[in-house]
Amino acid sequence: MDGIRTILTGLVLLLIACGPEEELVIGSEAPNFQAELTNGRLFELQDSRGGLVLLDFWASWCGPCLKELPELVRLNNEYAPMGLTIVSVALEKRQGVWLKAVERFGMDWKYQIVRDVDFVRFDEIASKYDVTEIPAKFLLDEEGNIIAVRPTLKELEGILKKRLR
């Protein structure tokens, strides 16, 4: 019994340690990260400043993620010309599966990152944003500050209408 308690205590401490370095609140600076895009180019979040940035954590195995993709594509088509940039971070369990979803739904934005993970929480980028469940979205302003934490698509569109029209 003591061995199990020790293991469980260790797991709890590990999960706590994997949380974000700073609390993510509206108005705080978004944690920066570097990652390789699906086209092989290096991407750094801070380089996308200048317009609104939607950071979207999703996966092809996630039913709720797939359900909202048509609406996300619609928002991109409508608001990208006005200054919205979507950065997708796919947290995948199997290689190559994400591409079928991208093609099926027409996710044609250029900033797409795919991370091979067994557990969402253990991905380095997801951990910076305290993402434990997907889908999870964060909207950043022109200076890289967080203006929405995990907004619904309806809330997101309301913000976009106010800021980009």
SULBELKA-V588752 format. One record per backbone hydrogen bond with DSSP energy under -0.5 kcal/mol. NH is the residue of the N-H (numbers start at 1). CO is the residue of the C=O. E is the energy in kcal/mol with one decimal. If there is no record, write none. Layout:
nh->NH co->CO e->E
nh->NH co->CO e->E
This chain:
nh->5 co->1 e->-2.2
nh->6 co->2 e->-2.2
nh->7 co->3 e->-2.2
nh->8 co->4 e->-2.8
nh->9 co->5 e->-2.5
nh->10 co->6 e->-2.2
nh->11 co->7 e->-2.3
nh->12 co->8 e->-2.4
nh->13 co->9 e->-2.4
nh->14 co->10 e->-2.2
nh->15 co->11 e->-2.4
nh->16 co->12 e->-2.2
nh->17 co->13 e->-2.3
nh->18 co->14 e->-1.4
nh->19 co->16 e->-1.4
nh->25 co->23 e->-0.9
nh->27 co->146 e->-3.3
nh->28 co->25 e->-2.3
nh->30 co->144 e->-2.9
nh->35 co->43 e->-2.4
nh->37 co->41 e->-3.4
nh->38 co->112 e->-2.4
nh->40 co->37 e->-2.1
nh->43 co->35 e->-3.1
nh->45 co->33 e->-2.2
nh->47 co->44 e->-1.9
nh->48 co->45 e->-2.3
nh->49 co->46 e->-1.1
nh->50 co->142 e->-1.5
nh->51 co->48 e->-0.7
nh->52 co->83 e->-0.8
nh->53 co->140 e->-2.0
nh->54 co->85 e->-3.0
nh->55 co->53 e->-0.7
nh->55 co->138 e->-3.1
nh->56 co->54 e->-0.7
nh->56 co->87 e->-2.8
nh->57 co->55 e->-0.5
nh->57 co->136 e->-3.1
nh->58 co->56 e->-0.5
nh->58 co->89 e->-2.1
nh->62 co->59 e->-1.2
nh->63 co->61 e->-0.7
nh->66 co->62 e->-2.3
nh->67 co->63 e->-2.3
nh->68 co->64 e->-1.4
nh->69 co->65 e->-0.8
nh->69 co->66 e->-0.6
nh->70 co->66 e->-0.5
nh->72 co->68 e->-2.1
nh->73 co->69 e->-2.7
nh->74 co->70 e->-2.0
nh->75 co->71 e->-2.5
nh->76 co->72 e->-2.3
nh->77 co->73 e->-2.7
nh->78 co->74 e->-2.2
nh->79 co->75 e->-2.9
nh->80 co->76 e->-2.4
nh->82 co->79 e->-1.0
nh->83 co->80 e->-1.5
nh->84 co->79 e->-1.9
nh->85 co->52 e->-2.4
nh->87 co->54 e->-3.1
nh->88 co->86 e->-0.5
nh->88 co->111 e->-2.5
nh->89 co->56 e->-3.2
nh->90 co->88 e->-0.5
nh->90 co->113 e->-3.4
nh->91 co->58 e->-3.0
nh->91 co->89 e->-0.6
nh->92 co->90 e->-1.0
nh->92 co->115 e->-2.5
nh->97 co->94 e->-0.9
nh->99 co->96 e->-0.6
nh->100 co->96 e->-0.6
nh->100 co->97 e->-0.9
nh->101 co->97 e->-1.0
nh->102 co->98 e->-2.4
nh->103 co->99 e->-2.6
nh->104 co->100 e->-2.7
nh->105 co->101 e->-2.5
nh->106 co->102 e->-1.1
nh->107 co->102 e->-2.0
nh->108 co->106 e->-1.6
nh->111 co->86 e->-0.6
nh->112 co->110 e->-1.2
nh->113 co->88 e->-2.9
nh->114 co->36 e->-0.5
nh->115 co->90 e->-3.5
nh->117 co->92 e->-3.0
nh->117 co->115 e->-0.7
nh->122 co->119 e->-1.4
nh->123 co->120 e->-1.8
nh->127 co->123 e->-2.5
nh->128 co->124 e->-1.4
nh->129 co->125 e->-1.0
nh->129 co->126 e->-0.6
nh->130 co->127 e->-1.4
nh->131 co->126 e->-2.9
nh->132 co->130 e->-0.7
nh->135 co->57 e->-0.6
nh->136 co->57 e->-1.8
nh->138 co->55 e->-1.9
nh->139 co->148 e->-2.1
nh->140 co->53 e->-3.2
nh->140 co->138 e->-0.5
nh->141 co->145 e->-2.9
nh->144 co->141 e->-1.8
nh->146 co->28 e->-3.1
nh->147 co->139 e->-3.5
nh->148 co->139 e->-1.4
nh->150 co->137 e->-2.7
nh->150 co->148 e->-0.6
nh->156 co->152 e->-2.7
nh->157 co->153 e->-2.4
nh->158 co->154 e->-1.9
nh->159 co->155 e->-2.1
nh->160 co->156 e->-2.6
nh->161 co->157 e->-2.6
nh->162 co->158 e->-1.7
nh->163 co->159 e->-2.4
nh->164 co->160 e->-2.7
nh->165 co->161 e->-0.8
